[in-house]
Amino acid sequence: MFILTKFQDLVQIPPHEFYKKSRDCIEDKINEKYANKVVQKVGLCICMWDLLKASDGLIGFGTGNVNVNVEFRMVVFRPFKGEVIAARVKHNTPEGIYLTTEFFDNIFVPETMLFEGSFFNTDEKVWVWKTGETEIFFDDGIPVYARIEKETWEDAMQNTSKPSKTANGVSSPSQKTPYSIEASMQEHGLGGIDWW
């Protein structure tokens, strides 16, 4: 689920931050740029793990910024295909179930990836797994296990979708999620943690 990934980048330290220790300032700048951001085909960056290399700082012309070439490792969230993760049901829709972890909300279980005998209860707006005479509900907030099936990447820089109208008539660009995961809950041991 979590991996260490090596990055190389240029960090710029402005003059008003020269009072800090160099290492602290470099770490702050790296976390500011990468933490809680999705890097395409890498995953969701959580935080800097360690600093591997840092060059001598060179003062940039005109700005007074110190430029430092750095090599570092980040803790990255990117579960592999087939991995079983623990999450919580965020909300139910007729198309499937959205799951969340403590820090990542873009996990979707489509209706085709639920247990056989599952149906959407339109009155309670919740998915139900019917096993014989028993009905088990996928209520919002319950802890579940889900198996990772597929990941989808959307490049925000190439997102050229047209603006969409909101409820109050104001246009807003429709933005796609840069990283989303499709999961399944259709095998024994998956689904609600308390069920098994």
Backbone as a chain_set.jsonl record, in Angstrom:
{"seq": "MFILTKFQDLVQIPPHEFYKKSRDCIEDKINEKYANKVVQKVGLCICMWDLLKASDGLIGFGTGNVNVNVEFRMVVFRPFKGEVIAARVKHNTPEGIYLTTEFFDNIFVPETMLFEGSFFNTDEKVWVWKTGETEIFFDDGIPVYARIEKETWEDAMQNTSKPSKTANGVSSPSQKTPYSIEASMQEHGLGGIDWW", "coords": {"N": [[0.819, -1.183, 0.0], [1.913, 1.261, 0.812], [4.755, 2.818, -0.529], [8.269, 3.537, -0.953], [9.538, 6.125, -2.84], [11.917, 7.415, -5.072], [12.924, 10.728, -5.777], [14.095, 13.505, -7.764], [14.859, 16.917, -7.651], [14.718, 20.529, -7.953], [15.182, 22.757, -5.399], [14.106, 25.849, -4.194], [15.16, 28.308, -2.049], [13.943, 31.055, -0.459], [15.256, 34.338, 0.453], [14.093, 35.284, 2.89], [13.843, 33.051, 4.432], [16.286, 32.227, 5.318], [17.076, 32.084, 7.939], [16.424, 29.616, 8.947], [17.536, 26.209, 9.593], [19.379, 24.589, 7.016], [18.65, 21.935, 6.223], [16.092, 21.643, 7.413], [14.673, 23.629, 6.089], [14.84, 22.754, 3.428], [13.414, 20.336, 3.65], [10.885, 21.343, 4.389], [10.197, 22.768, 2.043], [10.104, 20.689, 0.149], [8.022, 19.072, 1.177], [5.975, 20.94, 1.025], [5.689, 21.183, -1.725], [5.186, 18.529, -2.635], [3.708, 16.899, -0.755], [0.561, 15.397, -0.123], [-0.215, 15.461, -2.763], [-0.868, 14.235, -6.058], [1.284, 12.406, -8.061], [1.696, 11.728, -11.377], [1.37, 8.393, -12.473], [2.84, 7.523, -10.337], [1.751, 7.908, -7.674], [-0.107, 8.881, -4.678], [1.516, 11.275, -2.914], [2.676, 11.253, 0.384], [4.464, 12.166, 2.525], [7.826, 13.505, 2.991], [10.407, 11.125, 3.265], [13.237, 10.713, 3.591], [16.262, 12.618, 3.089], [18.448, 12.215, 0.51], [20.574, 13.315, -1.051], [22.066, 16.549, -1.361], [22.922, 19.397, -3.146], [25.476, 22.001, -3.14], [24.281, 25.221, -2.327], [23.288, 27.583, -4.762], [23.187, 30.984, -5.51], [20.496, 32.535, -7.038], [20.212, 34.643, -9.936], [19.08, 37.918, -9.577], [16.823, 37.28, -7.917], [17.72, 36.405, -5.469], [17.199, 34.005, -4.344], [18.227, 30.843, -3.041], [19.338, 28.133, -4.835], [19.018, 24.698, -4.73], [19.96, 21.522, -5.691], [18.346, 18.504, -5.153], [18.061, 15.119, -3.951], [15.736, 12.804, -2.939], [13.565, 10.717, -0.888], [10.135, 9.832, -0.956], [7.229, 8.968, 0.956], [4.77, 7.109, -0.503], [1.409, 6.57, -1.41], [0.194, 3.888, -3.021], [-1.527, 1.348, -3.752], [-1.085, -2.07, -4.797], [-2.271, -4.066, -7.585], [-4.641, -6.472, -6.706], [-4.123, -6.354, -4.023], [-5.426, -6.37, -0.708], [-7.205, -3.99, 1.029], [-8.007, -2.068, 3.973], [-10.837, -0.101, 4.546], [-13.433, 2.425, 4.752], [-16.974, 2.636, 4.249], [-17.95, 5.277, 2.328], [-20.099, 6.528, 0.887], [-23.19, 5.374, -0.599], [-24.31, 4.696, -3.906], [-26.557, 4.229, -6.692], [-24.922, 3.184, -8.671], [-22.776, 1.995, -7.394], [-20.447, 1.579, -4.623], [-18.754, 4.021, -2.757], [-15.611, 4.229, -1.246], [-13.493, 5.128, 1.549], [-10.3, 5.932, 2.934], [-8.326, 6.988, 5.728], [-7.111, 9.107, 4.5], [-7.511, 9.098, 1.756], [-9.938, 9.315, -0.702], [-10.867, 8.339, -3.146], [-11.855, 5.704, -3.966], [-13.631, 3.24, -5.554], [-16.26, 0.898, -5.687], [-17.766, -0.812, -8.089], [-21.162, -1.82, -8.981], [-21.032, -4.287, -10.243], [-18.946, -5.528, -9.038], [-19.669, -6.366, -6.551], [-20.923, -8.671, -4.005], [-22.62, -11.594, -5.215], [-26.104, -11.442, -5.443], [-26.428, -8.999, -4.331], [-28.142, -5.895, -3.978], [-29.483, -2.611, -4.685], [-31.056, -0.751, -2.288], [-33.545, 1.373, -2.711], [-35.156, 2.877, -1.021], [-33.764, 3.184, 1.422], [-31.404, 3.985, 0.408], [-29.011, 2.417, 0.145], [-26.649, -0.223, -0.355], [-27.409, -3.694, -0.319], [-26.665, -6.95, 0.75], [-28.008, -9.927, 0.038], [-28.273, -12.942, 1.611], [-29.577, -15.908, 1.518], [-32.045, -15.911, 3.883], [-31.12, -13.744, 5.204], [-30.304, -10.288, 5.328], [-27.688, -8.154, 4.667], [-26.358, -5.025, 5.313], [-24.636, -2.42, 3.582], [-23.899, -0.058, 5.185], [-23.245, 3.481, 5.507], [-20.051, 4.392, 6.684], [-19.277, 1.94, 7.802], [-16.571, -0.309, 8.532], [-14.665, -1.915, 6.011], [-13.216, -4.568, 4.002], [-11.541, -4.48, 0.925], [-10.599, -5.511, -2.357], [-8.051, -4.423, -4.502], [-8.54, -3.645, -7.877], [-8.152, -2.092, -10.204], [-6.465, 0.851, -11.394], [-6.849, 4.319, -12.172], [-5.629, 6.987, -14.066], [-5.624, 10.483, -14.48], [-4.477, 13.139, -16.279], [-4.035, 16.258, -15.046], [-3.087, 18.479, -16.354], [-3.739, 18.062, -18.991], [-6.421, 18.082, -18.981], [-9.042, 19.037, -20.639], [-11.722, 19.492, -20.441], [-15.041, 20.771, -20.984], [-16.589, 23.623, -19.378], [-19.048, 23.054, -16.808], [-22.497, 23.481, -15.874], [-23.542, 24.542, -12.669], [-25.786, 23.958, -9.858], [-26.792, 26.501, -9.234], [-26.596, 27.799, -11.63], [-24.135, 28.869, -12.337], [-21.15, 28.659, -14.196], [-18.668, 26.147, -13.979], [-15.467, 24.647, -14.206], [-15.463, 21.239, -15.096], [-13.846, 18.949, -13.206], [-11.633, 16.275, -13.339], [-10.711, 13.471, -11.323], [-7.353, 13.101, -10.378], [-6.197, 10.639, -9.643], [-7.601, 7.564, -9.237], [-9.14, 4.637, -7.812], [-10.351, 1.402, -8.546], [-12.175, -1.098, -6.934], [-12.997, -4.383, -5.553], [-15.561, -6.313, -3.918], [-16.353, -9.162, -3.62], [-15.729, -11.677, -2.719], [-15.223, -14.282, -0.259], [-14.389, -13.08, 2.938], [-14.023, -10.503, 2.149], [-15.683, -7.271, 2.101], [-17.794, -6.187, 4.795], [-15.902, -5.853, 7.748], [-16.7, -6.87, 10.221], [-18.41, -8.882, 9.48], [-17.273, -11.341, 9.06]], "CA": [[0.0, 0.0, 0.0], [2.83, 2.398, 0.855], [6.063, 2.538, -1.106], [9.229, 4.643, -0.945], [9.874, 6.47, -4.213], [13.013, 8.388, -5.155], [12.694, 11.896, -6.628], [15.132, 14.528, -7.878], [14.2, 18.183, -7.932], [15.422, 21.757, -7.592], [14.492, 23.46, -4.324], [14.491, 27.256, -4.105], [14.969, 28.846, -0.699], [13.959, 32.521, -0.534], [16.085, 34.974, 1.487], [13.433, 35.465, 4.187], [13.881, 31.786, 5.169], [17.687, 31.869, 5.587], [17.293, 31.876, 9.369], [16.202, 28.201, 9.27], [18.581, 25.264, 9.221], [19.235, 24.221, 5.604], [17.911, 20.675, 6.079], [14.688, 21.891, 7.754], [14.09, 24.445, 5.029], [14.695, 21.876, 2.26], [12.313, 19.412, 3.938], [9.637, 22.112, 4.313], [9.914, 23.072, 0.638], [9.73, 19.438, -0.523], [6.676, 18.701, 1.631], [5.05, 21.945, 0.494], [5.485, 20.922, -3.149], [4.75, 17.165, -2.968], [2.802, 16.236, 0.189], [-0.867, 15.419, -0.426], [-0.391, 15.697, -4.191], [-0.735, 13.044, -6.896], [2.275, 12.444, -9.131], [1.223, 10.798, -12.392], [1.962, 7.052, -12.58], [3.612, 7.233, -9.124], [0.779, 7.739, -6.607], [-0.376, 10.015, -3.797], [2.654, 11.52, -2.026], [2.25, 11.516, 1.752], [5.451, 13.07, 3.131], [9.217, 13.166, 2.714], [10.949, 10.09, 4.155], [14.604, 11.115, 3.914], [17.021, 13.391, 2.11], [19.59, 11.397, 0.106], [21.668, 14.197, -1.492], [21.766, 17.967, -1.57], [24.088, 20.101, -3.686], [25.733, 23.306, -2.544], [23.306, 26.202, -2.794], [23.746, 28.638, -5.656], [22.274, 32.118, -5.448], [19.937, 32.856, -8.346], [20.362, 36.022, -10.386], [17.928, 38.798, -9.491], [15.838, 36.968, -6.876], [18.378, 36.146, -4.196], [16.872, 32.645, -3.904], [19.289, 29.838, -3.106], [18.891, 26.958, -5.582], [19.679, 23.483, -4.264], [19.525, 20.271, -6.326], [18.175, 17.508, -4.094], [17.552, 13.781, -4.227], [15.054, 12.443, -1.696], [12.539, 9.683, -1.007], [8.818, 10.173, -0.425], [6.278, 7.892, 1.242], [3.735, 7.23, -1.526], [0.285, 5.636, -1.354], [-0.169, 3.286, -4.302], [-1.728, -0.093, -3.551], [-0.89, -2.857, -6.015], [-3.43, -4.842, -8.024], [-4.805, -7.7, -5.936], [-3.931, -6.082, -2.594], [-6.638, -6.146, 0.074], [-7.017, -2.849, 1.916], [-9.093, -1.733, 4.901], [-11.397, 1.227, 4.278], [-14.789, 2.621, 5.291], [-17.956, 3.042, 3.253], [-18.163, 6.727, 2.36], [-21.522, 6.647, 0.562], [-23.754, 4.433, -1.56], [-25.043, 5.222, -5.053], [-27.06, 3.102, -7.483], [-23.843, 2.632, -9.506], [-21.839, 1.253, -6.565], [-20.115, 2.082, -3.287], [-17.52, 4.794, -2.623], [-14.893, 3.935, -0.009], [-12.494, 6.108, 1.958], [-9.35, 5.618, 4.007], [-8.187, 8.217, 6.517], [-6.466, 10.165, 3.721], [-7.754, 8.925, 0.318], [-11.376, 9.101, -0.882], [-11.226, 7.986, -4.512], [-11.932, 4.252, -4.152], [-14.996, 2.944, -5.982], [-16.619, -0.496, -5.922], [-18.967, -0.805, -8.936], [-22.162, -2.833, -8.643], [-20.635, -5.587, -10.795], [-17.876, -6.076, -8.202], [-20.218, -6.693, -5.236], [-21.337, -10.059, -3.857], [-23.809, -12.042, -5.945], [-27.279, -11.279, -4.597], [-26.477, -7.625, -3.806], [-29.062, -4.995, -4.673], [-29.545, -1.264, -4.121], [-32.322, -0.438, -1.647], [-33.797, 2.78, -3.05], [-35.769, 3.57, 0.116], [-32.73, 3.537, 2.402], [-30.233, 4.426, -0.363], [-27.877, 1.629, 0.613], [-26.52, -1.542, -0.966], [-27.749, -4.788, 0.585], [-26.266, -8.282, 0.284], [-28.998, -10.893, 0.524], [-27.768, -14.315, 1.684], [-30.68, -16.701, 2.055], [-33.056, -15.072, 4.542], [-30.439, -12.638, 5.88], [-29.905, -9.121, 4.551], [-26.563, -7.45, 5.287], [-26.336, -3.684, 4.734], [-23.38, -1.679, 3.427], [-24.201, 1.271, 5.723], [-22.155, 4.467, 5.503], [-19.186, 4.407, 7.86], [-18.825, 0.632, 8.296], [-15.255, -0.707, 8.029], [-14.72, -3.006, 5.039], [-12.036, -4.973, 3.244], [-11.775, -4.47, -0.518], [-9.428, -5.897, -3.145], [-7.754, -3.483, -5.582], [-8.67, -4.254, -9.201], [-7.695, -1.239, -11.304], [-6.227, 2.25, -11.072], [-7.075, 5.215, -13.3], [-4.874, 8.236, -13.973], [-6.072, 11.601, -15.314], [-3.497, 14.218, -16.24], [-4.72, 17.528, -14.824], [-2.607, 19.459, -17.34], [-4.388, 17.801, -20.27], [-7.861, 18.049, -18.765], [-9.606, 20.133, -21.42], [-13.173, 19.339, -20.443], [-15.786, 22.022, -21.033], [-17.225, 23.981, -18.101], [-20.395, 22.526, -16.599], [-23.37, 24.357, -15.08], [-23.856, 24.074, -11.322], [-27.201, 24.095, -9.489], [-27.201, 27.91, -9.243], [-26.443, 28.327, -12.978], [-22.783, 29.371, -12.554], [-20.286, 27.669, -14.843], [-17.428, 25.774, -13.306], [-14.843, 23.584, -14.983], [-15.625, 19.905, -14.509], [-12.496, 18.491, -12.954], [-11.524, 14.847, -13.107], [-9.819, 13.086, -10.244], [-6.083, 12.7, -10.983], [-5.875, 9.245, -9.348], [-8.716, 6.859, -8.61], [-8.956, 3.19, -7.7], [-11.54, 0.561, -8.596], [-11.965, -2.258, -6.064], [-14.088, -5.355, -5.549], [-15.954, -6.953, -2.662], [-17.206, -10.258, -4.038], [-15.164, -12.95, -2.281], [-15.263, -14.489, 1.189], [-13.378, -12.312, 3.653], [-14.143, -9.101, 1.76], [-16.913, -6.662, 2.597], [-17.731, -5.723, 6.172], [-14.905, -6.519, 8.588], [-17.406, -7.572, 11.293], [-19.235, -9.969, 8.956], [-16.548, -12.616, 9.031]], "C": [[0.867, 1.253, 0.0], [4.175, 1.966, 0.293], [6.953, 3.76, -0.908], [9.652, 4.886, -2.384], [10.904, 7.587, -4.218], [12.657, 9.488, -6.154], [13.962, 12.738, -6.689], [14.427, 15.823, -8.259], [15.127, 19.336, -7.564], [14.586, 22.472, -6.543], [15.018, 24.882, -4.282], [14.141, 27.776, -2.719], [15.044, 30.367, -0.782], [14.74, 33.132, 0.626], [15.418, 35.098, 2.852], [13.378, 34.166, 5.002], [15.316, 31.341, 5.489], [17.956, 31.621, 7.063], [17.118, 30.411, 9.772], [17.45, 27.381, 8.958], [18.315, 24.81, 7.791], [18.376, 22.977, 5.425], [16.417, 20.868, 6.365], [13.989, 22.656, 6.636], [13.857, 23.607, 3.767], [13.517, 20.925, 2.468], [10.963, 20.123, 3.851], [9.234, 22.383, 2.87], [9.475, 21.825, -0.125], [8.314, 19.027, -0.116], [5.62, 19.678, 1.106], [4.697, 21.638, -0.964], [4.828, 19.567, -3.421], [3.68, 16.584, -2.046], [1.347, 16.475, -0.179], [-1.151, 15.77, -1.883], [-0.189, 14.371, -4.93], [0.316, 13.301, -7.954], [1.878, 11.348, -10.123], [2.063, 9.527, -12.451], [2.867, 6.702, -11.398], [2.664, 6.977, -7.966], [0.576, 9.02, -5.822], [0.784, 10.163, -2.823], [2.13, 11.901, -0.64], [3.197, 12.511, 2.419], [6.863, 12.612, 2.754], [9.708, 12.15, 3.74], [12.366, 10.454, 4.583], [15.229, 11.873, 2.756], [18.272, 12.596, 1.781], [20.798, 12.253, -0.27], [21.162, 15.621, -1.596], [23.04, 18.647, -2.055], [24.339, 21.36, -2.876], [24.726, 24.292, -3.137], [23.952, 27.249, -3.678], [22.715, 29.757, -5.648], [21.835, 32.484, -6.855], [20.061, 34.333, -8.666], [19.047, 36.772, -10.237], [16.973, 38.522, -8.339], [16.472, 36.827, -5.504], [18.039, 34.78, -3.634], [18.093, 31.742, -4.0], [18.699, 28.596, -3.765], [19.709, 25.742, -5.161], [19.102, 22.293, -5.023], [19.488, 19.193, -5.254], [17.713, 16.175, -4.671], [16.977, 13.289, -2.904], [14.067, 11.308, -1.965], [11.265, 10.155, -0.32], [8.065, 8.892, -0.078], [5.096, 8.128, 0.304], [2.672, 6.162, -1.316], [-0.026, 5.181, -2.772], [-0.319, 1.788, -4.096], [-1.582, -0.841, -4.872], [-2.146, -3.665, -6.336], [-3.474, -6.163, -7.26], [-4.628, -7.507, -4.441], [-5.278, -5.845, -1.918], [-6.351, -5.016, 1.06], [-8.235, -2.688, 2.827], [-9.528, -0.304, 4.61], [-12.741, 1.331, 4.989], [-15.713, 3.007, 4.143], [-18.185, 4.539, 3.408], [-19.622, 7.038, 2.04], [-21.898, 5.661, -0.54], [-24.443, 5.195, -2.682], [-25.599, 4.031, -5.821], [-25.987, 2.448, -8.356], [-22.866, 1.779, -8.705], [-21.578, 1.951, -5.239], [-18.784, 2.828, -3.336], [-16.916, 4.509, -1.255], [-13.899, 5.05, 0.287], [-11.543, 5.474, 2.968], [-9.249, 6.903, 4.819], [-7.692, 9.393, 5.673], [-6.767, 10.105, 2.227], [-9.21, 8.523, 0.11], [-11.781, 8.532, -2.236], [-11.152, 6.486, -4.78], [-13.387, 3.917, -4.439], [-15.157, 1.449, -6.214], [-17.882, -0.489, -6.775], [-19.905, -1.953, -8.576], [-21.778, -4.215, -9.149], [-19.559, -6.266, -9.954], [-18.34, -6.339, -6.767], [-20.627, -8.165, -5.209], [-22.561, -10.369, -4.717], [-24.997, -11.979, -4.99], [-27.364, -9.892, -3.976], [-27.437, -6.79, -4.636], [-29.074, -3.651, -3.953], [-30.943, -1.013, -3.587], [-32.587, 1.052, -1.843], [-34.431, 3.552, -1.91], [-34.716, 4.059, 1.101], [-31.452, 4.043, 1.751], [-28.959, 3.744, 0.127], [-27.857, 0.297, -0.143], [-26.739, -2.611, 0.09], [-27.295, -6.085, -0.056], [-27.234, -9.279, 0.9], [-28.405, -12.293, 0.448], [-28.847, -15.165, 2.343], [-31.745, -15.776, 2.595], [-32.447, -13.819, 5.163], [-30.101, -11.525, 4.897], [-28.825, -8.369, 5.32], [-26.389, -6.121, 4.552], [-24.919, -3.115, 4.674], [-23.619, -0.235, 3.9], [-22.984, 2.192, 5.638], [-21.372, 4.366, 6.8], [-18.708, 3.044, 8.327], [-17.445, 0.312, 7.725], [-15.383, -1.935, 7.132], [-13.321, -3.362, 4.544], [-12.416, -4.982, 1.772], [-10.473, -4.831, -1.224], [-9.259, -4.927, -4.312], [-7.792, -4.216, -6.921], [-8.023, -3.418, -10.302], [-7.426, 0.167, -10.772], [-6.375, 3.087, -12.336], [-6.345, 6.517, -13.042], [-5.469, 9.258, -14.933], [-5.048, 12.715, -15.165], [-4.224, 15.552, -16.149], [-4.311, 18.569, -15.859], [-3.3, 19.273, -18.69], [-5.899, 17.731, -20.136], [-8.483, 19.253, -19.451], [-11.122, 20.038, -21.482], [-13.858, 20.702, -20.389], [-16.388, 22.328, -19.666], [-18.633, 23.4, -18.012], [-21.175, 23.48, -15.717], [-23.621, 23.723, -13.72], [-25.327, 24.338, -11.042], [-27.678, 25.55, -9.554], [-26.954, 28.587, -10.595], [-25.064, 28.861, -13.293], [-21.95, 28.279, -13.206], [-19.064, 27.404, -14.0], [-16.8, 24.654, -14.108], [-15.059, 22.235, -14.303], [-14.24, 19.297, -14.404], [-12.499, 17.002, -12.66], [-10.525, 14.59, -11.993], [-8.508, 12.604, -10.844], [-5.729, 11.228, -10.755], [-7.066, 8.614, -8.644], [-8.494, 5.356, -8.717], [-10.31, 2.509, -7.807], [-11.237, -0.703, -7.799], [-13.145, -3.207, -6.172], [-14.325, -5.867, -4.139], [-16.892, -8.096, -3.032], [-16.635, -11.634, -3.691], [-15.275, -13.052, -0.768], [-14.102, -13.736, 1.842], [-13.397, -10.843, 3.295], [-15.489, -8.574, 2.219], [-16.712, -6.226, 4.04], [-16.769, -6.536, 7.032], [-15.586, -7.368, 9.664], [-18.23, -8.758, 10.795], [-18.581, -11.326, 9.105], [-16.03, -12.895, 10.403]], "O": [[0.587, 2.202, -0.732], [4.671, 0.883, 0.602], [6.465, 4.874, -0.719], [10.078, 3.959, -3.074], [10.791, 8.567, -3.482], [12.151, 9.211, -7.242], [14.795, 12.693, -5.784], [13.514, 15.827, -9.085], [16.175, 19.142, -6.949], [13.411, 22.761, -6.772], [16.228, 25.105, -4.327], [12.996, 27.699, -2.273], [16.088, 30.915, -1.136], [14.872, 32.503, 1.677], [16.099, 35.025, 3.875], [12.915, 34.178, 6.143], [15.53, 30.197, 5.888], [18.965, 31.007, 7.407], [17.607, 30.001, 10.825], [18.304, 27.793, 8.173], [17.16, 24.661, 7.392], [17.479, 22.953, 4.583], [15.573, 20.325, 5.652], [12.848, 22.357, 6.286], [12.819, 23.727, 3.116], [12.71, 20.731, 1.559], [10.006, 19.574, 3.305], [8.065, 22.244, 2.512], [8.57, 21.896, -0.957], [7.499, 18.675, -0.969], [4.503, 19.275, 0.782], [3.553, 21.81, -1.384], [4.005, 19.453, -4.33], [2.818, 15.84, -2.515], [0.945, 17.593, -0.501], [-2.208, 16.316, -2.199], [0.562, 13.504, -4.483], [0.25, 14.302, -8.668], [1.742, 10.183, -9.75], [3.293, 9.574, -12.477], [3.583, 5.701, -11.442], [2.754, 5.929, -7.327], [1.016, 10.096, -6.227], [1.017, 9.281, -1.996], [1.256, 12.758, -0.507], [2.768, 13.588, 2.834], [7.069, 11.499, 2.27], [9.456, 12.294, 4.936], [12.672, 10.502, 5.774], [14.788, 11.781, 1.61], [19.08, 12.325, 2.669], [21.92, 11.957, 0.142], [19.99, 15.866, -1.881], [24.104, 18.496, -1.454], [23.527, 21.743, -2.034], [24.37, 24.198, -4.312], [25.038, 27.744, -3.376], [21.515, 29.508, -5.764], [22.655, 32.712, -7.745], [20.019, 35.177, -7.77], [18.011, 36.312, -10.718], [16.361, 39.459, -7.826], [15.831, 37.101, -4.489], [18.528, 34.416, -2.565], [18.894, 31.862, -4.927], [17.684, 28.069, -3.311], [20.938, 25.756, -5.227], [17.891, 22.076, -5.005], [20.465, 18.985, -4.535], [17.073, 16.112, -5.72], [17.645, 13.346, -1.872], [13.773, 10.982, -3.115], [11.3, 10.783, 0.739], [8.238, 7.862, -0.73], [4.493, 9.201, 0.307], [2.987, 4.997, -1.075], [-0.45, 5.971, -3.614], [0.645, 1.038, -4.247], [-1.913, -0.313, -5.933], [-2.978, -3.913, -5.463], [-2.476, -6.879, -7.178], [-4.95, -8.406, -3.664], [-6.161, -5.2, -2.484], [-5.387, -5.072, 1.825], [-9.34, -3.116, 2.494], [-8.697, 0.591, 4.449], [-13.134, 0.434, 5.735], [-15.279, 3.634, 3.177], [-18.566, 5.012, 4.479], [-20.303, 7.719, 2.806], [-21.053, 5.186, -1.299], [-25.085, 6.218, -2.442], [-25.139, 2.909, -5.608], [-26.126, 1.287, -8.74], [-22.192, 0.922, -9.276], [-22.359, 2.789, -4.788], [-17.805, 2.328, -3.89], [-17.608, 4.541, -0.237], [-13.515, 5.813, -0.599], [-11.926, 4.601, 3.746], [-10.036, 7.824, 4.599], [-7.833, 10.547, 6.077], [-6.321, 10.982, 1.487], [-9.672, 7.525, 0.664], [-12.964, 8.266, -2.444], [-10.471, 6.047, -5.707], [-14.275, 4.266, -3.661], [-14.317, 0.809, -6.848], [-18.963, -0.196, -6.265], [-19.497, -2.931, -7.949], [-22.158, -5.218, -8.545], [-19.29, -7.453, -10.137], [-17.516, -6.515, -5.869], [-20.674, -8.826, -6.247], [-23.425, -9.515, -4.919], [-24.895, -12.421, -3.845], [-28.266, -9.626, -3.182], [-27.532, -6.961, -5.851], [-28.725, -3.557, -2.776], [-31.914, -1.057, -4.342], [-31.937, 1.892, -1.22], [-34.265, 4.769, -1.831], [-34.762, 5.201, 1.559], [-30.527, 4.477, 2.437], [-27.973, 4.395, 0.472], [-28.9, -0.237, -0.518], [-26.319, -2.467, 1.238], [-27.506, -6.307, -1.248], [-27.279, -9.455, 2.118], [-28.073, -12.777, -0.633], [-29.013, -15.147, 3.562], [-32.29, -14.95, 1.862], [-33.176, -12.929, 5.602], [-29.666, -11.784, 3.775], [-29.018, -7.994, 6.477], [-26.285, -6.09, 3.325], [-24.116, -3.303, 5.588], [-23.549, 0.699, 3.102], [-21.842, 1.737, 5.692], [-21.952, 4.266, 7.882], [-17.814, 2.974, 9.171], [-17.169, 0.623, 6.566], [-16.113, -2.875, 7.447], [-12.38, -2.575, 4.652], [-13.5, -5.443, 1.413], [-9.384, -4.502, -0.752], [-10.218, -4.643, -5.029], [-7.166, -5.263, -7.088], [-7.416, -3.963, -11.224], [-8.07, 0.618, -9.826], [-6.066, 2.626, -13.435], [-6.424, 7.085, -11.953], [-5.783, 8.928, -16.076], [-4.781, 13.179, -14.056], [-4.946, 15.934, -17.07], [-5.104, 19.445, -16.203], [-3.432, 20.231, -19.452], [-6.587, 17.357, -21.087], [-8.457, 20.361, -18.916], [-11.736, 20.455, -22.464], [-13.326, 21.658, -19.826], [-16.665, 21.418, -18.885], [-19.325, 23.271, -19.023], [-20.595, 24.204, -14.908], [-23.881, 22.524, -13.622], [-26.035, 24.88, -11.89], [-28.834, 25.807, -9.89], [-27.083, 29.806, -10.707], [-24.827, 29.278, -14.426], [-22.03, 27.113, -12.818], [-18.497, 28.309, -13.388], [-17.509, 23.798, -14.637], [-14.867, 22.098, -13.095], [-13.542, 19.149, -15.408], [-13.275, 16.525, -11.831], [-9.617, 15.385, -11.753], [-8.532, 11.766, -11.746], [-5.039, 10.627, -11.579], [-7.487, 9.074, -7.583], [-7.766, 4.873, -9.584], [-11.296, 2.973, -7.235], [-10.178, -1.309, -7.962], [-14.16, -2.892, -6.793], [-13.434, -5.86, -3.29], [-18.095, -8.014, -2.786], [-17.011, -12.638, -4.297], [-15.406, -12.043, -0.076], [-12.975, -13.763, 1.348], [-12.861, -10.015, 4.032], [-16.34, -9.339, 2.674], [-15.592, -5.931, 4.457], [-16.821, -7.766, 7.039], [-15.113, -8.458, 9.987], [-18.703, -9.558, 11.602], [-19.261, -12.34, 9.258], [-15.384, -13.92, 10.622]]}, "num_chains": 1, "name": "protein.A"}
